[in-house]
């Protein structure tokens, strides 16, 4: 990853984690906690693609695993966000812009549900059965609901910052599209048209010379 990508991603991940731990986790909402870190990873993955999304997701998840008050095995959330970041990066729009909010909202819902299921699945593999006692269906519903309500305020802002850090690749693409075609430039400024113009000029000169000669011959005959 580029240096500007690393710096921006690290800054956004740290800010999202601090806000999630110090603010959102203390709201004591029923069910799941709004996952601001997940939304940040999704916004970056939709700009950087699947490889960048996987790297950002792994780094963000590992930071969340090590930051207090984490009470689970280190690497658990890193694995989950790495997979989610990779899959979200596959949905990166070709032109760099989302055509509609429907696709982005679908990505958020699928990511929220997938994150909860993967986290619970990995927990079951390592012997953590807390999700069974809390109630998995309730966690799935509240996670999707909270993230869906928070997404319009987070994902577009993260994507806009990521594009600016990339020195506005959309503008570069548009400017590249507006550049003249090489073939058209070659035809307009190449030697082919010049040679053709020279040939036409020579033909005109030859015709004038013939007319002048014919006039002279007629004058001689009249004399």
C-alpha distance (Angstrom), angle and dihedral (degrees) to the residues before:
residue distance angle dihedral
X1 . . .
X2 3.78 . .
X3 3.78 121.6 .
X4 3.80 93.4 -112.8
X5 3.80 90.4 50.8
X6 3.80 91.6 50.8
X7 3.79 93.9 47.9
X8 3.82 94.3 46.5
X9 3.80 93.9 43.8
X10 3.81 92.7 48.2
X11 3.80 92.0 48.5
X12 3.80 94.5 48.1
X13 3.80 92.8 45.0
X14 3.81 93.0 50.5
X15 3.81 92.4 47.9
X16 3.81 92.0 46.9
X17 3.81 92.3 48.7
X18 3.81 93.1 48.5
X19 3.80 92.0 49.4
X20 3.78 92.3 46.2
X21 3.79 94.8 50.0
X22 3.79 99.0 38.3
X23 3.82 100.6 36.3
X24 3.80 116.2 13.7
X25 3.79 96.0 40.7
X26 3.82 90.6 53.0
X27 3.79 94.5 55.1
X28 3.82 89.2 80.8
X29 3.79 93.1 -145.9
X30 3.80 116.9 -179.2
X31 3.78 113.2 -93.2
X32 3.78 120.3 -6.7
X33 3.79 129.5 11.9
X34 3.83 117.5 -112.2
X35 3.78 104.5 -99.3
X36 3.80 105.4 -136.6
X37 3.79 90.1 165.3
X38 3.80 91.2 58.3
X39 3.82 92.1 50.7
X40 3.80 90.4 50.9
X41 3.80 91.0 52.3
X42 3.81 90.4 48.5
X43 3.81 92.7 51.4
X44 3.80 92.1 50.3
X45 3.81 93.1 44.2
X46 3.82 91.4 53.7
X47 3.82 88.2 58.6
X48 3.82 103.3 33.6
X49 3.81 98.5 39.7
X50 3.79 131.7 -131.6
X51 3.82 98.1 -47.4
X52 3.78 94.1 47.7
X53 3.79 90.5 42.3
X54 3.79 91.7 53.7
X55 3.82 92.7 49.0
X56 3.80 93.5 46.6
X57 3.79 91.2 45.5
X58 3.78 92.8 50.9
X59 3.81 92.9 48.5
X60 3.79 93.3 45.8
X61 3.79 92.7 47.0
X62 3.79 92.9 47.9
X63 3.79 90.6 50.8
X64 3.79 89.8 50.8
X65 3.81 90.2 49.2
X66 3.79 92.0 54.3
X67 3.81 99.0 38.4
X68 3.81 117.6 92.1
X69 2.97 136.3 -79.0
X70 3.83 87.9 34.9
X71 3.80 110.8 135.0
X72 3.80 100.7 179.3
X73 3.79 135.4 84.2
X74 3.80 115.4 -70.9
X75 3.79 112.6 -105.2
X76 3.78 95.7 28.6
X77 3.79 97.6 104.6
X78 3.82 90.5 34.4
X79 3.79 89.9 61.7
X80 3.80 92.0 47.2
X81 3.80 96.0 49.2
X82 3.80 91.5 43.1
X83 3.80 90.4 58.7
X84 3.81 93.2 42.3
X85 3.82 92.2 47.9
X86 3.78 91.0 50.7
X87 3.80 93.7 49.6
X88 3.81 92.7 44.6
X89 3.80 90.0 51.2
X90 3.80 89.2 58.6
X91 3.82 87.2 64.4
X92 3.82 91.8 57.9
X93 3.82 109.0 136.5
X94 3.78 114.7 -114.5
X95 3.81 95.2 -130.7
X96 3.80 93.3 42.5
X97 3.80 94.3 -112.5
X98 3.76 129.6 95.0
X99 3.79 110.2 -120.0
X100 3.79 93.5 -152.5
X101 3.78 140.1 0.7
X102 3.80 91.2 -119.1
X103 3.79 94.1 75.7
X104 3.80 92.9 47.1
X105 3.79 92.1 48.7
X106 3.80 90.4 49.6
X107 3.80 89.6 52.4
X108 3.81 90.2 50.7
X109 3.82 93.8 50.1
X110 3.81 93.5 46.4
X111 3.81 90.8 46.2
X112 3.81 93.1 49.2
X113 3.80 92.7 49.6
X114 3.80 92.6 41.4
X115 3.79 92.8 49.3
X116 3.80 92.1 51.7
X117 3.80 93.0 47.1
X118 3.80 94.1 45.9
X119 3.79 92.2 46.5
X120 3.79 91.1 50.5
X121 3.80 91.3 44.5
X122 3.79 93.9 51.3
X123 3.80 88.7 45.4
X124 3.79 90.5 54.1
X125 3.80 89.7 52.5
X126 3.80 92.1 53.9
X127 3.81 94.0 42.1
X128 3.82 100.0 -99.3
X129 3.81 107.7 137.6
X130 3.80 98.6 169.0
X131 3.79 92.2 117.8
X132 3.82 90.5 62.9
X133 3.79 92.2 57.1
X134 3.81 94.5 45.1
X135 3.80 94.6 46.5
X136 3.79 120.8 -105.9
X137 3.84 97.7 -142.3
X138 3.81 91.2 54.8
X139 3.79 91.1 48.4
X140 3.79 91.7 50.7
X141 3.80 93.4 50.1
X142 3.79 97.0 45.2
X143 3.81 93.6 42.7
X144 3.81 91.7 53.3
X145 3.81 92.0 44.0
X146 3.81 97.1 48.4
X147 3.79 94.4 43.9
X148 3.80 91.4 46.6
X149 3.80 91.3 52.9
X150 3.79 92.7 46.7
X151 3.81 97.3 42.2
X152 3.85 99.5 79.7
X153 3.82 89.2 59.5
X154 3.82 97.4 44.2
X155 3.81 113.2 29.8
X156 3.85 98.6 53.7
X157 3.81 91.7 45.8
X158 3.81 92.3 50.0
X159 3.81 91.4 47.7
X160 3.81 91.5 49.6
X161 3.81 91.9 51.1
X162 3.80 91.0 47.3
X163 3.80 91.6 52.4
X164 3.80 91.9 49.6
X165 3.79 90.2 50.9
X166 3.80 87.4 53.7
X167 3.83 89.5 58.9
X168 3.81 90.9 -107.4
X169 3.83 101.6 -62.8
X170 3.80 89.7 -171.5
X171 3.78 91.1 62.6
X172 3.79 90.2 47.7
X173 3.78 89.9 51.7
X174 3.78 92.3 49.4
X175 3.79 92.1 47.6
X176 3.78 90.0 48.1
X177 3.79 89.6 52.4
X178 3.79 90.4 50.8
X179 3.81 94.2 54.4
X180 3.81 114.0 108.2
X181 3.74 117.5 -100.2
X182 3.78 116.1 -100.6
X183 3.78 92.2 -131.3
X184 3.80 93.3 51.2
X185 3.80 90.8 47.2
X186 3.76 90.5 49.7
X187 3.81 92.0 49.9
X188 3.79 93.5 47.6
X189 3.79 97.0 44.3
X190 3.78 102.8 22.4
X191 3.77 130.1 105.8
X192 3.77 96.0 -103.5
X193 3.80 95.9 76.7
X194 3.76 92.1 40.9
X195 3.76 92.3 53.6
X196 3.77 89.4 47.7
X197 3.81 90.6 51.2
X198 3.76 90.8 49.2
X199 3.80 90.7 50.9
X200 3.79 91.3 50.9
X201 3.80 89.8 49.2
X202 3.78 91.6 50.7
X203 3.78 90.7 49.8
X204 3.79 91.5 52.0
X205 3.80 91.5 48.8
X206 3.80 91.1 48.8
X207 3.81 91.0 50.5
X208 3.81 91.2 50.2
X209 3.78 90.9 48.8
X210 3.78 90.6 51.7
X211 3.80 91.6 50.1
X212 3.80 90.6 49.5
X213 3.80 91.0 50.3
X214 3.80 91.2 48.2
X215 3.83 89.8 51.6
X216 3.77 91.7 50.6
X217 3.80 92.3 49.1
X218 3.82 91.1 50.1
X219 3.80 90.2 50.2
X220 3.77 91.6 51.4
X221 3.79 91.8 49.5
X222 3.82 91.7 51.4
X223 3.76 90.3 53.5
